[in-house]
C-alpha cells in the first residue's frame, strides 16, 4: 500500500473540499437567487467539467499556469515558480474539476428554501447576511453535506487532471489514482488491487453518508 500517496490524497481532498465550499456558497446563492441569462451562463460554465475530458481540462490549465500566459507569469512573479507540478497546482486543478459537485447541490438547496420565509424576514428588518445565516443555511444543511461529501469523493478519485497538472512526483503530486496507474505499469497487480480497494472503500463510505443523511432528512420531513 502506498501510504504517502494515501496521505497526500486525503490532504488534497480535504483542502479542496474546504476551499470549494467557501467559494461555492456565494456563487450558488447568486445563481439560485434569480433566472437571468448571466446566471444561466454561470451555471453552464460551472457544469462544464462534468462533460469535458479531464485531460482537456488539465491541458488548458497546464498551459494557463505556465510562463507562456500573463496569468502564469504573474503567478511566477508572486510565488517565484510556476504552480504546475506542485501541490498547490493540483489543489487548484482539483478545485476547477470538482467545482460542479460543490455548487450544484448548494444551488438546489438554496433554491428550495421557501421564498416567503425570506420575504417575511426582510420585512421584519433582517439584513441579507442575517437571513442567509439564520434561515437559508439551516434549511440547506443537507445540501452542504451532499456538496462536501461528493466533492471529497470526486477529488479522491481524480486522475487525468492531477496527472496533467502535477505529473507523478512521489510525496508531492502522486495521488492514489496515479499510484494505481504506476503499479499497473509495473505489472504489480497485487499492489494495484490493494490500492484500488482503498479507493473503493473511501468512495463507498462517502456515498453511504450522503444517502443515509438524505434518507433521514426525508423521514424527518414526512414525520
Backbone bond lengths (Angstrom), bond angles and torsions (degrees), N, CA, C in turn:
res aa  C-N    CA-C-N  psi(-1)  N-CA   C-N-CA  omega(-1)  CA-C   N-CA-C  phi
1 X - - - 1.451 - - 1.530 109.67 -
2 X 1.322 116.81 131.18 1.467 122.40 -179.80 1.529 108.33 -85.84
3 X 1.345 116.44 86.05 1.461 120.26 -175.86 1.536 113.17 -68.33
4 X 1.348 120.02 -35.04 1.473 118.26 173.64 1.534 112.16 -59.29
5 X 1.341 116.47 -39.70 1.468 119.72 177.95 1.521 110.98 -67.17
6 X 1.343 116.94 -37.43 1.466 120.56 176.71 1.522 110.89 -62.38
7 X 1.332 116.82 -47.55 1.461 120.18 179.28 1.513 112.37 -61.68
8 X 1.338 116.84 -42.18 1.463 119.88 179.29 1.523 111.15 -66.15
9 X 1.339 116.59 -38.90 1.471 120.43 178.72 1.520 111.39 -62.97
10 X 1.331 117.26 -44.35 1.467 120.40 179.28 1.522 111.35 -65.71
11 X 1.343 115.86 -39.24 1.473 119.30 177.73 1.526 110.89 -64.84
12 X 1.324 116.33 -42.08 1.459 120.92 177.75 1.522 111.32 -62.73
13 X 1.335 116.77 -44.82 1.462 120.57 -177.97 1.524 111.80 -66.21
14 X 1.330 116.94 -41.91 1.467 120.38 -179.78 1.527 111.18 -65.20
15 X 1.330 116.77 -46.38 1.460 120.56 -178.49 1.521 111.16 -66.78
16 X 1.322 116.82 -42.24 1.464 120.36 178.14 1.518 111.20 -61.75
17 X 1.325 117.03 -43.00 1.468 121.07 -179.85 1.521 111.18 -63.09
18 X 1.319 117.42 -45.95 1.462 121.05 179.90 1.525 111.10 -61.34
19 X 1.332 117.24 -50.08 1.460 120.44 -177.87 1.526 111.77 -65.35
20 X 1.327 116.92 -38.36 1.461 119.45 -179.15 1.519 112.30 -68.90
21 X 1.323 117.90 -36.94 1.466 119.51 177.66 1.528 110.60 -63.61
22 X 1.321 116.91 -40.02 1.467 120.57 177.62 1.527 110.91 -64.07
23 X 1.324 116.67 -39.16 1.461 120.92 178.95 1.521 111.82 -75.21
24 X 1.334 116.14 -38.67 1.465 120.61 -173.47 1.526 112.68 -72.76
25 X 1.328 117.96 -29.27 1.462 119.93 -176.79 1.526 112.72 -57.24
26 X 1.340 119.34 -58.11 1.467 118.11 -179.74 1.516 112.94 -66.80
27 X 1.339 117.40 -35.02 1.462 120.10 179.79 1.520 110.90 -65.46
28 X 1.326 117.23 -45.56 1.461 120.96 179.70 1.524 111.31 -66.55
29 X 1.336 116.81 -38.16 1.468 120.08 178.46 1.518 110.40 -62.66
30 X 1.326 116.84 -40.47 1.471 120.07 179.22 1.525 111.07 -67.85
31 X 1.331 117.66 -44.07 1.464 120.79 -179.92 1.523 110.72 -62.83
32 X 1.334 116.74 -39.75 1.470 120.87 -176.53 1.521 112.94 -76.48
33 X 1.322 117.41 -12.14 1.465 119.78 -173.05 1.525 114.32 -86.28
34 X 1.321 118.48 -2.70 1.461 119.53 -179.55 1.515 111.98 -167.41
35 X 1.347 115.40 -175.12 1.462 121.47 -177.21 1.519 111.68 -127.67
36 X 1.323 117.94 29.33 1.455 120.78 -177.13 1.522 110.97 -71.86
37 X 1.348 115.04 164.00 1.461 120.31 179.27 1.530 110.87 -63.61
38 X 1.331 116.32 -36.06 1.461 120.01 178.88 1.515 112.21 -62.19
39 X 1.322 116.57 -37.95 1.462 120.27 178.60 1.523 110.72 -68.75
40 X 1.328 117.04 -37.22 1.468 119.60 178.66 1.534 110.84 -67.20
41 X 1.331 115.88 -38.98 1.468 119.58 176.98 1.527 110.20 -63.71
42 X 1.337 116.19 -43.71 1.466 120.23 179.15 1.521 111.00 -62.05
43 X 1.323 117.29 -41.81 1.466 120.42 -179.47 1.525 110.89 -66.16
44 X 1.340 116.87 -37.42 1.463 119.64 177.32 1.525 110.70 -66.79
45 X 1.329 116.91 -40.21 1.466 120.46 178.94 1.528 111.21 -64.47
46 X 1.337 115.91 -39.66 1.465 120.28 179.02 1.526 110.48 -63.69
47 X 1.333 116.97 -37.32 1.462 121.26 -176.90 1.522 113.10 -80.97
48 X 1.327 118.28 -9.38 1.459 121.49 -175.38 1.534 113.74 -55.40
49 X 1.355 120.12 -40.60 1.474 118.93 178.86 1.528 114.47 -61.28
50 X 1.333 117.42 -15.77 1.464 119.69 178.87 1.517 111.97 -69.74
51 X 1.337 117.45 -28.67 1.465 120.09 -175.18 1.522 112.69 -112.57
52 X 1.330 118.39 -17.46 1.460 120.36 178.21 1.534 110.48 -75.17
53 X 1.324 118.55 138.30 1.468 119.19 171.85 1.525 110.06 -59.90
54 X 1.333 118.25 136.64 1.464 120.09 -178.80 1.522 113.55 -55.38
55 X 1.346 116.75 -33.10 1.462 118.98 -179.88 1.526 111.42 -67.68
56 X 1.328 117.59 -33.50 1.465 120.40 177.55 1.521 109.73 -65.95
57 X 1.325 115.87 -48.51 1.456 120.45 178.73 1.528 110.53 -61.05
58 X 1.333 116.44 -44.29 1.455 120.56 179.60 1.520 112.36 -63.62
59 X 1.325 116.97 -38.61 1.461 120.85 179.71 1.522 111.36 -62.60
60 X 1.334 116.59 -48.41 1.465 119.41 -178.20 1.531 111.59 -67.35
61 X 1.314 116.57 -33.88 1.456 118.69 176.56 1.525 110.97 -69.84
62 X 1.322 116.38 -38.16 1.465 120.23 177.86 1.521 110.52 -62.53
63 X 1.330 116.43 -42.70 1.461 120.28 177.98 1.526 110.97 -67.69
64 X 1.329 116.05 -41.11 1.460 120.15 -177.90 1.512 113.65 -66.53
65 X 1.334 116.77 -30.77 1.461 121.05 -178.45 1.532 112.34 -88.08
66 X 1.319 116.85 -5.29 1.456 120.59 -177.59 1.516 112.63 -85.96
67 X 1.333 117.53 175.22 1.471 122.10 -176.20 1.519 114.11 -71.69
68 X 1.331 118.26 -6.08 1.462 120.36 -178.52 1.525 112.61 -79.13
69 X 1.324 118.46 -10.99 1.463 121.64 -178.81 1.526 110.69 -116.77
70 X 1.340 115.15 159.21 1.463 119.86 179.14 1.525 111.03 -63.05
71 X 1.348 115.93 -39.50 1.463 119.45 178.59 1.523 110.27 -63.17
72 X 1.321 116.51 -44.77 1.453 120.01 -179.45 1.521 111.95 -62.89
73 X 1.335 117.16 -41.02 1.468 120.29 179.01 1.523 111.03 -66.76
74 X 1.334 116.45 -36.02 1.470 119.68 177.53 1.525 110.72 -65.27
75 X 1.326 116.63 -42.45 1.464 120.98 178.17 1.528 110.68 -61.50
76 X 1.326 116.23 -41.97 1.466 120.29 -179.82 1.529 110.34 -64.40
77 X 1.347 117.24 -40.23 1.464 119.91 178.03 1.525 111.25 -65.16
78 X 1.325 116.61 -36.71 1.477 120.34 -177.30 1.528 112.03 -75.63
79 X 1.336 116.80 -42.32 1.466 120.96 -173.13 1.526 113.73 -104.87
80 X 1.322 116.75 -11.84 1.455 119.75 -179.64 1.514 114.11 85.30
81 X 1.338 117.73 -2.91 1.464 121.72 179.61 1.523 108.28 -161.24
82 X 1.330 118.56 157.70 1.471 119.82 176.67 1.525 111.25 -70.73
83 X 1.326 115.73 158.78 1.463 119.88 179.90 1.522 112.48 -81.59
84 X 1.317 116.82 -17.89 1.469 118.98 178.54 1.522 110.28 -61.84
85 X 1.329 115.31 140.68 1.466 123.54 178.91 1.534 112.18 64.69
86 X 1.344 114.97 33.69 1.463 121.49 173.51 1.520 108.52 -133.27
87 X 1.338 116.47 163.57 1.462 119.35 177.78 1.523 112.04 -64.34
88 X 1.352 120.27 -44.38 1.472 118.64 175.42 1.530 112.44 -57.79
89 X 1.324 116.92 -32.40 1.459 119.77 178.49 1.517 112.48 -64.75
90 X 1.334 117.27 -42.98 1.466 118.50 179.89 1.528 111.16 -74.58
91 X 1.340 117.47 -24.54 1.472 119.44 172.38 1.523 109.60 -64.40
92 X 1.330 116.65 -45.82 1.466 120.53 178.49 1.521 110.88 -62.29
93 X 1.332 117.19 -44.17 1.455 120.13 178.01 1.518 112.40 -62.74
94 X 1.328 116.79 -39.74 1.463 120.99 178.64 1.527 111.21 -65.74
95 X 1.329 116.41 -36.32 1.464 119.65 179.12 1.521 110.80 -64.55
96 X 1.327 116.85 -42.98 1.470 120.15 179.14 1.529 110.48 -65.92
97 X 1.334 116.37 -43.85 1.464 120.72 -175.75 1.526 112.19 -69.88
98 X 1.327 117.41 -33.40 1.466 120.94 -177.43 1.525 112.92 -97.59
99 X 1.331 117.65 3.40 1.466 120.71 -176.89 1.528 113.87 -53.30
100 X 1.353 120.47 -46.13 1.468 118.59 -178.70 1.522 113.58 -62.76
101 X 1.328 117.93 -28.34 1.462 120.32 -179.61 1.526 111.80 -73.21
102 X 1.326 117.00 -19.92 1.461 120.54 175.77 1.518 111.42 -91.70
103 X 1.334 116.92 -38.61 1.462 120.58 -172.84 1.526 112.27 -79.78
104 X 1.320 117.43 -46.96 1.470 119.56 -171.21 1.535 113.86 -62.59
105 X 1.346 120.35 -43.32 1.469 117.59 175.94 1.528 112.84 -61.85
106 X 1.334 116.99 -35.04 1.471 119.83 179.60 1.527 110.89 -70.87
107 X 1.324 117.49 -38.13 1.463 119.96 176.18 1.524 109.99 -59.63
108 X 1.325 115.80 -44.93 1.469 120.27 178.53 1.522 111.06 -61.79
109 X 1.329 116.72 -43.30 1.460 120.21 -179.64 1.519 112.46 -66.54
110 X 1.322 117.40 -45.38 1.466 120.74 -179.65 1.526 111.20 -65.98
111 X 1.341 116.90 -40.53 1.460 120.35 -179.40 1.522 111.77 -67.64
112 X 1.348 116.94 -23.51 1.459 120.23 -178.94 1.512 114.81 -82.98
113 X 1.325 117.74 -6.00 1.462 120.71 178.64 1.526 109.33 -72.21
114 X 1.304 116.80 133.50 1.462 122.48 -179.50 1.526 109.81 -59.87
115 X 1.352 116.28 118.10 1.468 120.14 -176.70 1.522 112.13 -64.92
116 X 1.339 116.59 -27.21 1.469 118.77 -179.66 1.523 111.32 -64.77
117 X 1.335 116.89 -32.33 1.461 119.68 176.77 1.522 110.95 -64.44
118 X 1.325 115.97 -40.90 1.458 120.41 179.56 1.523 111.08 -67.21
119 X 1.328 116.33 -41.12 1.457 119.95 179.83 1.520 111.17 -66.40
120 X 1.325 116.27 -39.69 1.467 119.81 178.64 1.522 111.03 -64.24
121 X 1.309 116.42 -44.01 1.463 120.44 178.95 1.520 110.97 -62.22
122 X 1.332 116.23 -39.19 1.464 120.18 179.23 1.526 111.09 -65.70
123 X 1.342 116.61 -41.90 1.465 120.63 178.84 1.524 110.79 -63.05
124 X 1.327 116.50 -34.14 1.458 121.11 -179.86 1.526 112.92 -78.45
125 X 1.325 116.72 -0.56 1.463 120.30 173.99 1.510 116.23 102.43
126 X 1.317 117.96 4.89 1.463 119.61 179.37 1.523 110.11 -74.61
127 X 1.322 116.39 137.54 1.452 121.63 178.16 1.514 112.04 -79.45
128 X 1.341 117.77 168.53 1.472 121.42 -178.66 1.532 113.01 -56.64
129 X 1.342 117.77 -43.20 1.457 120.05 -179.02 1.522 111.50 -66.87
130 X 1.339 116.26 -40.81 1.464 120.31 178.03 1.522 110.78 -63.16
131 X 1.335 116.66 -43.07 1.463 120.74 178.57 1.518 110.65 -61.48
132 X 1.325 115.48 -44.07 1.465 119.61 -179.43 1.521 110.67 -64.98
133 X 1.328 116.67 -43.53 1.468 120.78 -174.87 1.527 112.19 -74.74
134 X 1.330 117.24 -38.87 1.458 120.68 -173.10 1.523 113.97 -92.68
135 X 1.338 117.73 -21.26 1.463 120.18 -175.95 1.526 111.94 -118.81
136 X 1.336 115.95 -56.43 1.462 119.92 -173.42 1.531 111.91 -66.14
137 X 1.324 116.97 -48.22 1.464 119.61 -177.53 1.527 113.15 -61.97
138 X 1.341 119.20 -48.93 1.473 118.04 178.88 1.525 113.74 -60.81
139 X 1.334 116.99 -37.27 1.459 120.22 -178.52 1.532 112.40 -77.02
140 X 1.336 116.79 -11.78 1.463 120.76 -178.10 1.524 112.13 -112.21
141 X 1.319 118.33 15.56 1.467 120.21 -173.00 1.532 112.19 -62.17
142 X 1.331 118.00 -34.65 1.458 119.85 178.12 1.521 110.90 -64.74
143 X 1.330 116.39 -37.31 1.466 120.19 177.94 1.516 110.94 -66.12
144 X 1.331 117.63 -35.19 1.461 120.59 177.01 1.524 110.44 -64.93
145 X 1.316 116.63 -43.38 1.459 119.76 178.47 1.525 110.54 -62.91
146 X 1.330 116.56 -43.50 1.460 120.53 178.74 1.516 111.15 -60.91
147 X 1.326 116.38 -45.76 1.465 120.85 -179.92 1.520 110.87 -62.00
148 X 1.328 116.84 -43.97 1.468 120.58 -178.16 1.522 111.12 -64.95
149 X 1.323 116.94 -46.85 1.466 120.44 -176.03 1.524 111.09 -68.41
150 X 1.340 117.63 -43.64 1.462 120.03 -179.83 1.526 111.21 -65.85
151 X 1.326 116.90 -39.39 1.464 119.95 177.44 1.519 110.59 -63.64
152 X 1.319 116.54 -44.30 1.465 120.99 179.26 1.525 110.74 -60.96
153 X 1.337 116.94 -49.74 1.459 121.28 -177.13 1.526 111.03 -64.81
154 X 1.317 116.73 -40.46 1.464 119.82 -179.96 1.524 111.02 -65.55
155 X 1.323 116.99 -39.33 1.465 120.65 179.35 1.520 111.05 -67.37
156 X 1.329 116.50 -38.48 1.466 119.96 179.29 1.532 111.15 -59.02
157 X 1.320 117.10 -35.43 1.459 120.92 -175.67 1.519 115.35 -93.84
158 X 1.327 118.54 4.93 1.460 120.68 -177.48 1.528 111.63 -63.92
159 X 1.336 114.84 146.01 1.465 119.70 176.81 1.536 111.64 -137.12
160 X 1.339 116.37 -61.73 1.457 120.38 -171.85 1.511 114.27 -59.88
161 X 1.324 116.87 -49.77 1.468 120.56 -177.52 1.521 110.50 -64.77
162 X 1.330 116.44 -45.57 1.464 120.63 -178.77 1.525 110.64 -62.85
163 X 1.329 117.27 -41.44 1.454 120.69 -179.33 1.522 111.10 -66.62
164 X 1.331 117.45 -40.62 1.454 120.81 -178.74 1.526 111.50 -67.09
165 X 1.331 116.82 -42.35 1.463 120.32 -175.48 1.525 111.91 -85.72
166 X 1.330 116.48 -38.50 1.463 119.71 -172.25 1.503 115.75 -103.74
167 X 1.332 117.28 -16.74 1.448 118.83 -176.24 1.520 111.13 71.72
168 X 1.300 116.44 -148.31 1.469 122.20 -174.95 1.528 108.40 -135.75
169 X 1.324 115.77 71.41 1.463 120.98 -176.95 1.526 108.34 -106.88
170 X 1.340 118.05 113.46 1.479 120.20 -177.87 1.528 111.83 -57.35
171 X 1.333 115.51 132.36 1.448 121.30 178.00 1.505 114.62 78.57
172 X 1.321 118.28 -5.82 1.470 122.04 -177.85 1.522 111.39 -121.29
173 X 1.335 116.63 -51.65 1.467 119.86 -177.74 1.532 112.91 -133.25
174 X 1.317 118.42 -0.57 1.471 119.85 -178.68 1.523 109.90 -81.17
175 X 1.326 116.23 108.45 1.454 122.21 177.88 1.529 109.97 -93.85
176 X 1.320 116.39 178.42 1.462 120.13 -179.28 1.525 112.18 -61.12
177 X 1.327 117.35 -41.72 1.461 119.72 -178.21 1.527 110.80 -64.19
178 X 1.333 117.28 -38.37 1.458 120.64 177.24 1.523 110.28 -70.31
179 X 1.322 116.67 -36.31 1.464 120.14 177.31 1.527 110.83 -61.49
180 X 1.338 117.34 -40.38 1.464 120.53 176.71 1.527 110.57 -60.90
181 X 1.330 115.78 -44.10 1.464 120.29 178.44 1.527 111.09 -58.52
182 X 1.322 116.26 -44.51 1.474 120.62 179.10 1.528 111.08 -62.58
183 X 1.328 116.04 -43.25 1.464 119.68 -178.26 1.517 111.81 -65.75
184 X 1.323 117.38 -36.71 1.465 120.45 176.71 1.526 110.19 -68.00
185 X 1.339 116.27 -40.18 1.458 120.17 178.04 1.529 111.37 -60.68
186 X 1.334 115.11 -32.29 1.466 120.51 178.78 1.523 112.56 -86.16
187 X 1.350 116.75 2.27 1.469 123.31 -177.56 1.529 112.28 63.49
188 X 1.324 116.02 23.42 1.470 121.31 177.74 1.527 107.85 -93.38
189 X 1.328 115.23 73.89 1.464 120.15 -173.04 1.528 112.43 -69.26
190 X 1.321 117.67 -29.88 1.467 120.00 -179.99 1.527 109.73 -64.98
191 X 1.334 116.62 -45.15 1.472 120.28 178.36 1.521 110.76 -66.29
192 X 1.335 117.03 -39.92 1.466 120.50 178.44 1.523 110.69 -62.24
193 X 1.327 116.27 -38.20 1.460 120.53 179.07 1.529 111.29 -64.64
194 X 1.326 116.95 -42.50 1.469 119.98 178.95 1.527 111.06 -64.50
195 X 1.317 116.11 -42.44 1.472 119.60 179.62 1.525 110.75 -66.31
196 X 1.330 116.20 -41.55 1.466 120.15 179.35 1.524 111.29 -63.07
197 X 1.328 116.51 -36.51 1.464 119.38 178.84 1.525 111.20 -62.68
198 X 1.337 117.13 -36.63 1.458 120.04 176.13 1.525 110.43 -60.30
199 X 1.319 116.82 -43.04 1.463 119.91 179.09 1.526 111.39 -65.38
200 X 1.324 116.58 -39.76 1.464 120.47 178.47 1.528 110.13 -62.16
201 X 1.319 116.76 -45.91 1.470 121.14 -178.78 1.519 110.91 -63.87
202 X 1.333 117.62 -45.33 1.463 121.12 179.74 1.526 111.23 -62.19
203 X 1.322 116.31 -44.52 1.467 120.26 -178.30 1.525 111.19 -67.58
204 X 1.334 116.73 -42.65 1.463 119.78 179.79 1.525 111.02 -64.66
205 X 1.322 117.00 -41.92 1.470 120.49 179.26 1.521 110.53 -62.25
206 X 1.328 116.61 -40.34 1.461 119.96 179.57 1.529 111.35 -64.11
207 X 1.329 116.50 -46.05 1.464 119.81 179.52 1.526 111.41 -66.38
208 X 1.323 117.45 -35.36 1.458 120.69 178.28 1.522 110.84 -62.55
209 X 1.321 116.75 -38.45 1.471 120.64 177.20 1.523 110.10 -61.45
210 X 1.350 116.87 -45.12 1.464 121.03 -178.84 1.519 111.08 -61.40
211 X 1.342 116.93 -49.52 1.460 119.95 -175.41 1.528 111.73 -71.88
212 X 1.315 117.55 -33.64 1.463 119.96 177.46 1.513 110.55 -66.32
213 X 1.330 116.04 -44.57 1.464 120.38 179.52 1.526 111.19 -65.30
214 X 1.370 115.07 -41.17 1.461 118.57 179.06 1.518 111.78 -63.58
215 X 1.331 117.85 -39.27 1.464 121.71 178.94 1.525 110.72 -65.28
216 X 1.326 116.53 -40.57 1.469 119.87 179.24 1.515 111.36 -66.42
217 X 1.331 116.09 -38.00 1.463 119.67 179.53 1.523 110.95 -66.58
218 X 1.345 117.34 -41.22 1.457 120.48 177.31 1.511 110.88 -64.05
219 X 1.339 116.33 -39.46 1.459 119.48 179.18 1.522 112.05 -65.41
220 X 1.341 115.92 -37.74 1.460 119.94 178.74 1.520 110.99 -66.33
221 X 1.358 116.02 -39.08 1.475 118.86 179.72 1.527 111.06 -67.32
222 X 1.353 115.70 -40.03 1.464 118.23 178.77 1.516 111.91 -68.55
223 X 1.344 115.03 -32.67 1.458 118.60 -179.27 1.499 111.55 -72.64
